[in-house]
């Protein structure tokens, strides 16, 4: 009986050890990986490709980027399907932070939106400094317009401009088209359709040599585009990599990273594509 018990105990112990051996790499992999949900503009402009390898070398973490519209990125954070969110949809961010889904929301950077359009400029908006007036002209001429249509920060900004113009865009299918895609793909579609679109200036500059679109309207204060990094509340998302998410958030607002953000794009475009803002007063 004792020998049998010892054999049983040994068998059970081997089973436990086998389980630990097979389970441990998965646990370590989960701790090693960070899932970043972010707006497509940070990917399409090339910023993340510039910054994340440095973070990975410094920390040993591996960052998996899910680039979607800010609305989808925030929803991933709300559900606990990401470890950190980088977005540019201030109103939605504040709502979810106030509701307890995020424990910390910090200013990272900004750039600006612009209205891009075909060289022929059928709506006659080129050179206008008022984005709302430009939208009125586009709708009045029923000139083709491509919307992101994806609840992204860019889409939310577009809808706010239509609202200010007291215009309800028609259902997609006529002059108003929805791409349902990221900013780079939307610029390509607008180029193919000789249409106008709203874009952040960083992605437009990164893609301008690939599309037949010109910057039409820039400089309006309504076209300000601000980015925040949001840390998830682990009480609502127990599966998340809290330490990894916090480390990446700290990296985005660190002085050296902010310096790199401030210089990103200058060699190619003569100016930075993003303006670093960490530590500044945040009215957004």
FENHUSUL-V76047 format. One record per backbone hydrogen bond with DSSP energy under -0.5 kcal/mol. CO is the residue of the C=O (numbers start at 0). NH is the residue of the N-H. If there is no record, write none. Layout:
BEGIN
[[CO/NH] [CO/NH]]
END
This chain:
BEGIN
[[0/4] [1/5] [2/6] [3/7] [4/8] [5/9] [6/10] [7/11] [8/12] [9/13] [10/14] [11/15] [12/16] [13/17] [14/18] [15/19] [16/20] [17/21] [18/22] [19/23] [20/24] [21/25] [22/26] [23/27] [24/28] [25/29] [26/30] [27/31] [28/32] [31/61] [33/35] [33/63] [34/36] [34/82] [34/83] [35/37] [35/65] [36/85] [37/67] [38/41] [38/42] [39/43] [40/44] [41/46] [41/47] [42/45] [45/49] [46/49] [46/50] [47/51] [50/53] [50/54] [51/55] [52/56] [53/57] [54/58] [55/59] [61/33] [61/63] [62/64] [63/35] [63/65] [64/66] [65/37] [65/67] [67/39] [68/72] [69/73] [70/74] [71/75] [72/76] [73/77] [74/78] [75/79] [75/80] [75/81] [76/79] [82/231] [83/36] [84/229] [85/38] [86/227] [88/92] [89/93] [90/94] [91/95] [92/96] [93/97] [94/98] [95/100] [95/101] [96/99] [100/232] [103/230] [105/228] [107/276] [107/277] [108/226] [109/274] [110/224] [111/200] [113/115] [113/198] [114/215] [114/216] [115/196] [116/213] [117/120] [120/123] [124/127] [127/217] [128/130] [129/133] [130/134] [131/135] [132/136] [133/137] [134/138] [135/139] [136/140] [137/142] [138/141] [143/195] [144/146] [144/176] [145/197] [146/178] [147/179] [150/70] [151/155] [152/156] [153/157] [154/158] [155/159] [156/160] [157/161] [158/162] [159/163] [160/164] [161/166] [162/165] [166/168] [170/173] [174/144] [174/176] [175/172] [175/173] [176/146] [181/185] [182/186] [183/187] [184/188] [185/189] [186/190] [187/191] [188/192] [189/194] [190/193] [195/145] [196/115] [198/113] [199/203] [200/204] [201/205] [202/206] [203/207] [206/209] [206/210] [207/210] [210/212] [213/116] [215/126] [216/114] [219/222] [220/223] [222/112] [224/110] [226/107] [226/108] [227/86] [228/105] [229/84] [230/102] [230/103] [231/233] [232/235] [232/236] [236/239] [239/241] [240/244] [241/245] [242/246] [243/247] [244/248] [245/249] [246/250] [247/251] [248/252] [249/253] [250/253] [253/257] [254/258] [255/259] [256/260] [257/261] [258/262] [259/263] [260/263] [260/273] [262/265] [263/272] [264/268] [264/269] [264/270] [265/269] [273/275] [274/109] [276/279] [280/282]]
END
